[in-house]
Amino acid sequence: MKTSRLALFTLATALLGAPALAANKVSFKDPTGDDKGPGKYVYPTDTAYKRGSFDLTDFSLEKKGDKAEITVGLNTSLEDAWKTGNGFSVQMIFVFIDTDGKEGSGSTDSPPGLNVKFAPQNAWEKLIIISPQAASRVKAEVGSKGGAQKDNILVPLRVKGSGRKISATVDASGLQGEPSQWRYQVLVQSNEGFPSGNDLLTRKVNEYEGQHRFGGGNDGDCDPHVMDLLAGAGKGDASEEKAQYEMLSYECAEDGTAKKAATLTMVGGEAAPVEKK
């Protein structure tokens, strides 16, 4: 009897402890082959932009004390074609986080150059920008172009590309709460060393592709400059490809401004897929 009681007590203790660990880590998946923005985008022609370079496959975030570890998977082996020293060159990742889940709280606008908005119920409180460029350059761009959002944009302490994964470490002191309760959107863009106008280090999508320009979009500023993102429940189901294309759908006015901007929702929250240890 004593043995049984001890076993039950041990099991109960383990079960009680498990959620606390699980609450600090989430992971999501995305279908492959959907790195086409709203459905028709194509890669630049330069060989640096390998097939699958902007095809998001998975995302995870784990909070460890005052740090957060992020991993982003892509559908190709990473290369540092432009010698950044971080193991990758062409990719740039934007991780938007809705930490409170409250409509009307946070921002529905994106930084300049992405050309997307967020639904009011999925407004974001924090944004993490993962770039192969030096943190000092990214911070300077955020400071000069981030506007009212700049204080809510985090630049990682460390970034590294290896194999098919980009990892980053972020100071999590400004990220309040449990990751399993947050909502997420992960946008895959392209690192741009010479951004146009007020764009925050992002690469444009034009009507026709060029050596360093995506094609399949519009030459104005009405199309979303995003190649892939999370959609649906973030499980990697085939249906999430269609959900992505619908989210990124847009309409342009004759003058090249947005008649209907691409409006995004997030994945996660209470129904987030939680990775247990």
C-alpha positions in Angstrom: 0.0 0.0 0.0 2.8 2.4 0.9 4.5 1.7 -2.4 1.3 2.4 -4.3 0.7 5.7 -2.5 4.3 6.7 -3.1 3.9 5.9 -6.8 0.7 7.9 -7.0 2.3 10.8 -5.2 5.4 10.7 -7.6 3.1 10.6 -10.7 0.9 13.5 -9.4 4.0 15.5 -8.7 5.4 14.9 -12.2 2.0 15.8 -13.8 1.8 19.0 -11.8 5.3 20.0 -12.9 4.9 19.2 -16.5 2.7 22.2 -17.6 5.1 24.7 -16.1 7.8 23.3 -18.4 5.6 22.9 -21.4 4.2 26.5 -21.0 7.6 27.9 -21.8 8.0 26.2 -25.2 5.8 26.2 -28.4 6.4 24.8 -31.9 4.5 25.1 -35.2 4.9 23.6 -38.7 4.2 25.0 -42.1 3.6 23.0 -45.4 6.4 23.0 -48.0 6.2 24.4 -51.4 4.1 27.4 -50.5 6.9 30.0 -50.7 4.9 32.0 -53.2 3.4 34.8 -51.1 -0.3 35.1 -52.2 0.2 32.3 -54.6 2.1 33.7 -57.6 5.4 35.1 -56.3 8.6 33.9 -57.9 12.2 34.1 -56.7 14.8 36.5 -58.0 17.0 35.2 -60.8 20.4 35.4 -59.0 21.8 32.0 -58.0 22.1 33.2 -54.4 18.3 32.7 -54.0 18.2 28.9 -54.0 14.9 27.0 -54.4 13.4 26.7 -50.9 15.4 29.5 -49.4 12.2 31.3 -48.3 10.0 28.2 -47.7 9.2 28.1 -44.0 8.9 24.5 -42.5 8.8 25.0 -38.8 9.2 27.5 -35.9 9.8 27.1 -32.2 10.3 29.4 -29.3 11.4 28.5 -25.8 11.7 30.9 -22.9 14.6 30.1 -20.6 14.7 32.6 -17.7 15.6 36.0 -19.1 16.4 34.6 -22.6 14.2 33.2 -25.4 15.6 30.7 -27.9 14.1 30.8 -31.4 14.5 28.3 -34.2 13.2 28.7 -37.8 13.4 25.9 -40.3 13.6 26.4 -44.0 13.3 24.0 -47.0 16.9 24.1 -48.2 20.4 24.1 -46.8 21.5 27.6 -45.8 24.5 29.3 -47.5 26.4 32.4 -46.6 26.7 33.7 -50.2 27.3 37.3 -49.1 29.8 36.4 -46.3 27.9 37.9 -43.4 29.6 35.5 -41.0 26.3 34.3 -39.5 25.9 31.2 -41.7 23.1 32.6 -43.9 22.7 35.6 -46.2 19.4 36.0 -48.1 16.8 35.3 -45.5 15.2 37.7 -43.0 12.6 36.6 -40.5 10.0 38.7 -38.7 8.4 37.1 -35.6 5.3 39.0 -34.5 4.0 38.1 -31.0 0.6 39.0 -29.5 1.3 38.6 -25.8 -2.1 39.6 -24.3 -4.7 38.3 -26.8 -6.7 41.4 -26.4 -8.4 43.1 -29.3 -7.5 46.8 -29.6 -4.2 46.2 -27.7 -1.0 46.4 -29.7 -0.3 47.4 -33.3 -2.0 46.3 -36.4 0.6 47.9 -38.7 3.8 46.3 -39.8 7.2 48.0 -40.2 7.8 49.7 -43.5 8.6 47.4 -46.4 6.4 44.4 -45.5 3.1 46.0 -46.7 0.8 43.9 -44.5 -1.6 44.6 -41.7 -2.9 42.5 -38.8 -6.5 41.8 -37.8 -7.5 43.8 -34.7 -7.9 40.7 -32.7 -4.3 39.7 -33.5 -2.6 43.0 -33.0 1.0 42.5 -31.9 2.9 43.7 -28.8 6.4 42.5 -29.7 8.4 41.9 -32.9 11.7 40.1 -33.2 13.7 40.7 -36.3 16.2 38.0 -37.3 18.6 39.3 -39.9 22.1 38.1 -41.0 23.3 41.7 -40.9 25.1 43.1 -37.9 22.9 43.8 -34.9 24.2 47.4 -34.8 22.9 48.0 -38.4 19.5 46.4 -37.6 19.1 48.5 -34.5 20.0 51.7 -36.4 17.4 50.9 -39.0 14.8 50.2 -36.4 15.7 53.4 -34.6 15.3 55.5 -37.8 12.4 53.7 -39.5 10.5 51.9 -36.7 8.5 55.0 -35.7 6.2 54.5 -32.8 6.8 50.8 -32.9 10.6 50.9 -32.4 10.5 50.3 -28.6 8.6 47.1 -29.2 11.0 45.7 -31.8 13.7 43.3 -30.4 17.0 42.5 -32.1 18.5 39.2 -31.1 21.7 39.0 -29.0 22.9 36.2 -31.3 21.8 34.7 -34.7 23.2 31.7 -36.5 22.4 29.7 -39.6 23.3 26.0 -39.8 22.0 23.2 -42.0 18.4 24.1 -42.6 17.8 26.1 -39.3 18.2 29.7 -38.3 18.5 30.1 -34.6 18.5 33.3 -32.5 18.7 34.2 -28.8 16.7 37.2 -27.6 16.6 39.1 -24.3 13.2 38.0 -23.0 13.0 40.6 -20.2 10.4 42.5 -22.2 8.3 39.4 -23.0 5.8 39.0 -20.2 3.8 35.8 -19.6 4.0 32.2 -20.9 4.8 31.4 -24.6 2.1 28.8 -24.7 -0.5 31.6 -24.2 0.9 34.0 -26.8 -0.1 34.1 -30.5 2.5 34.2 -33.3 3.0 35.1 -36.9 6.3 34.4 -38.6 7.0 36.1 -41.9 9.8 35.1 -44.3 11.3 37.9 -46.2 14.7 38.6 -47.8 17.6 40.5 -46.3 18.3 43.7 -48.3 21.5 45.6 -47.8 20.3 48.6 -49.8 16.6 49.0 -49.0 14.4 51.3 -51.0 13.2 54.5 -49.4 11.9 53.9 -45.9 11.8 50.1 -46.1 13.3 48.4 -43.1 16.0 46.2 -44.7 13.3 44.4 -46.8 13.4 43.3 -50.5 10.7 44.4 -52.9 8.3 42.2 -54.9 7.8 43.6 -58.4 5.6 42.6 -61.3 8.5 40.9 -63.0 11.4 39.2 -61.3 15.0 40.5 -61.7 18.4 39.6 -60.4 17.6 40.8 -56.9 13.9 41.4 -57.1 11.0 39.0 -56.5 8.3 38.8 -59.2 4.6 38.1 -59.5 3.5 41.1 -57.6 3.0 44.8 -58.4 5.5 47.6 -59.0 3.6 49.9 -56.6 3.4 49.6 -52.8 0.1 47.7 -52.6 1.4 44.1 -52.6 2.6 42.2 -49.5 6.4 41.7 -49.5 6.2 38.3 -47.9 7.2 34.9 -49.3 5.9 32.6 -46.6 4.2 32.6 -43.2 2.3 30.5 -40.7 -1.4 29.8 -41.3 -4.3 27.8 -40.0 -3.4 26.0 -36.8 0.3 25.8 -37.6 0.3 22.0 -38.0 1.7 21.9 -41.5 -1.5 20.6 -43.1 -2.0 21.0 -46.8 -5.0 23.3 -46.2 -2.7 25.9 -44.7 -1.3 26.7 -48.1 -4.7 27.9 -49.2 -5.1 29.8 -45.9 -1.8 31.6 -46.5 -2.8 32.7 -50.0 -6.1 34.0 -48.8 -4.4 36.0 -46.0 -2.0 37.5 -48.3 -4.5 38.4 -51.0 -4.6 42.1 -51.9 -6.0 44.7 -54.3 -4.2 47.6 -55.9 -5.6 51.0 -56.8 -4.6 52.5 -60.2 -1.9 54.7 -58.6 -0.2 51.6 -57.0 -1.5 52.2 -53.5 -3.3 49.5 -51.5 -7.1 49.3 -52.2 -7.2 46.2 -50.0 -4.2 45.4 -47.9 -3.2 41.9 -47.0 -4.5 41.3 -43.5 -2.9 38.6 -41.3 -4.1 36.5 -38.3 -1.9 34.6 -36.0 -1.5 31.0 -34.8 -1.3 29.8 -31.2 -2.8 31.1 -28.0 -4.7 28.7 -25.8 -4.8 26.1 -28.6 -1.1 26.4 -29.3 0.7 23.1 -30.0 2.9 22.9 -26.9 6.0 20.8 -27.0 6.5 18.9 -23.8 9.7 17.8 -22.3 
